[in-house]
């Protein structure tokens, strides 16, 4: 029985993973293309800045003294590498911010009804219970983020936790019914007799 449930859970995880990959593939390719373009642009700009910096001369600053000109000539390459470092930090910050926004948009994107119909027909009952548990606000359509959360919950043993929660609720409900039955049951009071009706 447990082996069958474990096999179902593995199949559910595989199915959800494949579904998420299909849904996310266009965004993943877009992100990859943007990162590649930005990386190539950064490489070109960095090379250009360093090569251009090597040709810079400080002869026009002789009014400040020959020592200043010599010092700037000695540290010239470090000045331009410093500029490249600043540009790198700006590019990384902008790219990171864009990626975060793109990931958030991806999680918030709605799952088409065809995909939900396919999942409803192929997922196990336990996995569907986990999806229902994750999808708390049923007034809002299911999103990719809901499916990602369902997959994470399946991996972390949510099926077992939901079964345990149901068993605990049933036990408490049963105990509550017994207490309620005991409170409402008629009791015999000592020294008191019910009147007997005689015709």
Secondary structure, 3 states (H helix, E strand, C coil): CHHHHHHHHHHHHHHHHHHHHHHHHHHHHHHHHHHHHHHHHHHHHHHHHHHHHHCCCCHHHHHHCHHHHHHHHHCHHHHHHHHHHHHHHHHHHHHHHHHHHHHHHHHHCECCHHHHHHHHHHCCHHHHHHHHHHCCCCCCCCEHHHHHHHHHHHHCCHHHHHHHHHHHHHHHHHHHHHHHHHHHCCCCCCCCCCCCCCC
